[in-house]
Amino acid sequence: MRSELKKMMDYCTYCPKMCRFSCPTAEATASETYTPWGKMEIARWLTDKTLPLSEAMVAAVYQCVNCLHCQQYCEHGNDVPSALAEIRRMAVENYAAPAPVYTLEERFAAANNPYGLDLFERVRAHGPKPEAKRGKEVLLQPSCHTMHYFPERIGVYFELFEKLGIEGVSLVETPIQCCGAPLDALGFRTEFQEVAEVQYYSMKDYRWVVSDGPECCVTLKQKYADLGFPLERSSVPLMEFLEPYLRHSNYRSRGKIKRRLAYHDPSHLSRYLGLVELPRRILSELTGFPPLELSWSGLDSLSSGTEGSYDLVFPEFGEKIALRTVEELAARGIGKLLTADAKAEAVFRRLARGFEVQDFYEFLNEHILPAEAPANEG
């Protein structure tokens, strides 16, 4: 085991659970075993072969949404998801992972994405016309979750590009319909490396590779580079890609809005990529008001229960995690929740109680008008 991983496990297992309250799976399951302390202790036992790779022990290693919230309260800055990833790889290689993990692998093998369907078929009608493609300037890589849940949103993106005067954007057409993040999160090291290599060579000639998926962005920028496939300079989250155009393009806004709205920070945008102030600034400039802050927001934002494909392995607990945000919105009478994560959006929409859930970029497109269009209060 790498020395830095062993050090992280030691720090966690000898800590008096100072970050316990920050762990969404510990809260949802009400189990001390699934606190960062408990999971890292089990990871150490499995690594040292003190315990065998039993079903119960391995299940604990998968009780993590990879949200990195515990790191915010760790004196040593421990990266618990990275440490647990090593044990997940051991579990997969020894056929000891939970059954849903292998179901996802089968779906990926069948269709090059975690849904087992041809996702490109869903979005082709909404993408740019062939004559709109201009060389290899910008490649749009939608997340597989966007293509699965909201295929029509691809058209929204290109409508927004047109309003902001953004040209030369092509829609991805590679045979692999996912960046491989679910494979990486669940422990399929070899399969993820194969996906990363294929995707890298299909994307490396573009000046910009833009993705709307928070986990996709982290995977393309960081995980691919760790494997020797550097896209970190060209890979950019859709939010960051749009920001200079929002500042300099000749467009008009519908103006101030009357509804109370809040913004949910996807953990991979906030904690992994540091995009906390940017969405708030964009919304403030567009609507005239900053979004309402949830009790847990920014670097402290709550998980949606969907990160790292956790909801596929433990759907009941994934829903309980998402309900923490849903219940706050309902209790506070907030009319609308915006988020920039398609999978989180799908879950929040399903669980919503008296409030609307909308995609961040769809909201931008609704409130941005071409320069000649009349503005009015919405």
C-alpha positions, 0 to 999 in steps of 0.5 A: 500500500502506498505510504500516503494512503496508509498515513491517511488510514492511520490518521482517521482510525486514531481520530475521535470522529471529529468529522462524523457529522459531515458524512452523509452516509453516516447520517443516512444509515445512522451507523458508526460503522459508516462514518469516515472513521469506521470506513477507514478502519475497515479499509486498513483491516482489509489492506493489512489482511487482518480481515478477509474481503467479506460481504459485510466488510466490503459493503462498508467501503462502498458506503461513501458518496465520494463527496469529500465533505469530511475533508472540510473538517479534517485537520490533516486534509485526508482524502477518504474517497481516494483511500477507499478507492484502493479497497474497492479495486481489491474488492472488484478484482476478488469478486467481493463487491456488492451485486449492483456494482457488477450490474453497472459493469454489465450495462457499461460493457453493453452500451459504453455507459452506465445505463445500458442504452444508446444515449446518443440516439436520444440526443441526436435530434437536439444537437447542432446541424452538421453544417454548424460544426466548424473544425476542432475548436470546442467539443461538448461532452454532455454527461451520460446523466444529462443524455439519459434524463434530459436529452432535450437539454442538448438543444438548450445548450446550443440555443444558449451558445447562439445567444452568447455568440459562441461558435465552433462547438461540436457535439461529442460523437465517440463510441464511448458515451461516458467519461468512465467516472462510474467505473472509476468510482466503483473500483473497475481500474482496468475498464476505466483506463481503457475508457480514458485512453479511448476518450483521450485520443478522441478529444486531445486535438480540441482546444476546449473539451466542455462538460456539464457533468460535475463528476465528468469535469473532475474525471477529465481534468484530474483522473485522466491526467493521473493515468497519463492522459492529460486533458487538464489544460483543455477540459473546462466545466460548462459554467467556466466556459460560459463565464467570459461570454456572459461578461462580454457578450451583447445580450439582455436579461429578463431582469429581476425575478419575483420568486425565491430561488436557491442554488444547490452546490454539486460537491464535485463543482464546489469541493473538487473544483472550487466553483462556489462564487462563480454560480452565485455571481452569474445568478446575481448579475442575471437576476438582480439578486443573489440566490438564497443560501441553503443551511449547508452550501458552498464548500459545506454543501450537502450531497445529493446521494447520487455521487460516485454511483452511490444511489445505484448500490444503496438506493434507499440511503441515496434517497434519504441523503437527498431528502435532507435538502428537499425537506429544508426547501419545503420547510422554508417555502423556497419556490425553486431550486437550481442545480448544475448536476443532471443526476441530482436534478432528476432525484430532487425533481422526483422528491420535490414537495411544493417547489420547482427544480430546474437546471442551472443552464436551462435557467440561464437560457430562459433569462438571457435574451438576444440583444434585440429582444425586449426585456421584462420582469419575470 
